[in-house]
Structures are given as structure tokens and as C-alpha cells.
Amino acid sequence: MTTLLRISQIETLEGQSTILHDIDWQQFESILEELGEKRNTRIAYLDGELEIVMPLPHHEKVKVLLADFVKALLDELAIDFEGFGSTTFKDKAKKAGLEPDECFYIQNNVAMRGIRKLNMAIDPPPDLAIEVDVTSKTKFDVYRILGIPELWIYDQVLKIYVLQDDEYVESEFSPTFGDIPVRGIIPQFLELSFNEGRSAAMRAFRDWMQTSEQVKSKK
């Protein structure tokens, strides 16, 4: 008989993570149910190992800003998308699950319209996911195993990883945005938001999109 772990017995402090070993799928599902949907923690699960992370407020601010820049650029290019935020993605067959900081369905946006409950056995993974300050190899591996085609990781600099032959390869450019220099330009406006606030940064970003030759060429 499987003994179910009471996650309420464990405290994860801001900016720290808790790693639990030998967690089977039934325990994983029970922990998710106990944690509930309205929480600040993020989880990553792979083949019996569960990591629970409590992000710092700065982390949450950065991930929202990065998502805002992506949304603004997608809208400017008239690219349809569906944002799925920090939805829980889990695949029992692959013994893997995670909650990204932010994620988007872009190429598969039509298939995901109106979806209220995910089933990774039939639903595609997000086309683009964003993570801030990822130091966990477990989470990186879960992205790979779940098959997310494009992963952005921000830790002072922005890195773009593209899934090729089931492995992530770092790329200078985003497959979603082509030769638009998002790796260099988005961190600049992110820094501007720290100094002058979100609204000023977003206005400046929109002004940049209006004048950028790379953006104009994609319209």
C-alpha cells in the first residue's frame, strides 16, 4: 500500500526549493491536489523526483515583464497565440510534469482554443516557454522530455534553447521571431523597466517595434 505524503508538513521558504525523492505518480497527483491551484509555488517532477520552488517577488515581476514583451511582439506581428501562464503540464507515460513561469501556444494556438483541462496524452506541449533563474537540471530535463520546442531562460542574460533531436541546443535567434534580435533587445527593455517602471518600458518597447526594420519585415 502506498503511503501518501502530506505536503502540509513541509515548508518551502521564498527563494528556496524542496526536493522530494522516491515520489511515485499517485503521490505526485496527491501532492498537486493538496497544493491546489491558488498558490505561489512551482513544481517540477521527473521519474520519482519532485522539486517544489517558492519564487521570490523579483522573480515573479521579471517573468510577467518577459511575458508582456512577448505578447506585445506577437500582437505587433499579428501572430495569433494562446497564453497558458503557469499551467501544470504532466505526462504519466513519461513520468514527467512541470509548471513553467510562462508559456504560449503559437503554432498550435487553434488546437488549444477553449481548452479547459489539459491531457498531455493528446494535447500538444506549449510552443514557447519562459523560465527565470533556472538552476535545476530536473526542470530543464522535464522541458526536454515533454517536448517543448522553444525554451527561453533569463538569468541576467536571455538564452534561447531550441529542441533538436530530443536535445536542447542554444540558439542566437528565436524560431518564433526569426531574425528579430530578441536576445539582445528584450533584456534592455527589462532593465529599463527596473529603472523607470513597467509602463515606460512598454511604451519604449512599442516605439522600438514601430521603427525596427526586422519587425517591419515580418509584418
N, C-alpha and C positions, 0 to 999 in steps of 0.2 A: 504494500500500500504506500502511495506517495504521500510524504508529509509536506503540506503546503506551508510556505514561508509567509509570515505576517510582516509585510513591508513596513507597517507602522512601528515596528520595533527598531527600525534603522533610521538614523538621522543623517541627511546629506547637507552639509553646510554650503553657503554661497561660494561659488568659485572652486568647489571641490567635487570629487566623484567618488562613488561607492561601487566596488566591483564584487559581484557575487559569482561564485563558481558552482559547477555541477547543478545548474538550474535546467530542469527538463522543460519541454514545451508546455505541459499542463501548468507547471509552476509559473512559467513566464506569462501565460494567459491570466492566471490568477493575480499575479502582481500587477499587471496592466489594469485589471478590473479594480483592484484595491486602490491603485494610484488615482484612477478616474481621469476624466478628460480635462478638468479645470485645475491645472497645476503648472508650476514653473519648471519642473524637472524635464530632462530629455533622456531617452533610453537608447541603448544600442545592444542588440543581442546576437550572439553568433555561437552556434554549436555548444550550448551549455553555459556560456559566459555572458553575464548581464552587467552592463555598466549603466549606472544612473548618475546623471550630471545635473548640478544645480548652477545654472549660468549666473554670472554677475550682471548687474544692471547695465554696465557699459557694453557687455556682450549683446544684450538684447537691443540696445539702441543701435549698435552697428549693424546687426542683422536686418533690422527694419529699414535702415537707411539704404543698405545694399539692395534690398528688395524693391524699394521705391525707385532707385535708379534704373533697375532692370525693367520695371513696369513702365516707367516713363519712356525708355528707349523702345520697348516693344510697341507702345502706343504711337510713338512718333513714326515708327516704320510701318504702322498699320498691320502688325503681326498679331493675330488672334492668340490668346492664351487663357489658361485657367490656373489661378493660383491656389495651391493646396497647403500653404503655410507649413506648420509642423505636424502634419497628419502622421499617424502611425502607419508605417508600411511593414508588413510582416508576411513571410512566406514559410509555411510549416514544412514544406518539402525540402526547402533549402536551409532550414533551421536558422533563419536569419530575420532580424527585424530592426527598425530604427525609426527615429523621428528627426528629420532634418531641421535646420534652423529655418530655412525657407525652401520652397520648391515650386516648380512650374511645369505644367503640361503645355507644350507649344506645338510640336509636330502632331501630337496625339490629343490636342485640345478638344476636337469634336467628339472623340470617343468618351471623354470624361465629363462632358456637359451633363448636369443633372445627377451625377453620381453622388449618392448619399452614404454608401457603405462600400469600402474597397474590398476586393477579392483578388489578391495578387496571383491566384491561380489562373485568372482570366483577364484581369486588368493589366495594362502596361505600367512599367515604372515611370516616374516623372522624367521629363526630358532634360531638365536642368535643376540641380540642387545647389544650395548655398550653405556653407558652414563657416563659422567664425572660430578661430583659435582651436583647430582640431589637433590634439596631441595624441589621441587614442588611435592605435593601429587597428583596434577592433572595429571602430566606426568606419574607418577607411576601407577595411576589408568587406564590411557589410554592404557599403555602396557598390563595391565591385561585384559581389555575389548577387545582389538584387538587380544588377544590370542597368544602373543609372548612366545614361550615355555621356553626360557632361556634368562635371563637379567643379564648383568654384570654392576655393578655400582662402579666406582672408586672415592673415596674421601680420599686420603692419604692411605687408605687400599682398597683392592679389595674384593667386596662382590658378590656372585653368587646367583641369585634367580631362582628357578625352578617353573613353573606353575603346580600346583596340585589342582584338583577340583576347578578351576577358582580362585585360590588364590596363591599368590607367597609365597614360603617357602624358607628361606635361606639354602644354601647347602654348605658343605665343598668342594665338588667336582663338576666339570662341567660334565653334561651328554654328552657333545660333546667329551670331552677329558678323561673321566674316572678317573683313579687314578693318572693321571699326576697332580702334585701339582701346578696348575696354580695360585691359590690364593696367594701362598707364593712366587713363583719364579718370576712371571711377575713383581710385584712391585719392586723387587730387581734390575731387569734389567732396569726398568723405572728410578729408582734412578740413576743407572749407566749412563744412557743417559743424565741426568741433569748435572752430574759431568764431563763426558768425551765425550759427544756428541753421536748423534744417531748412527753413523757408528760403533763406538767402541762397543756400547751396542748391536747392532745387530750381530756383529761378535762374541761377547762373548755369546750371546743367542744361536747362531748356534752351537758354540762349546759345550755348555751345552747340547743341544739336542742330539749331537753325543755320549755323554757319559752317559746320563740319562737312567737308567735301565727301568724306567716306559715308556719312549718314545720308547726304543728299543722293549719292549714287545708289543707295539701297532702296530708295523710295520708288 
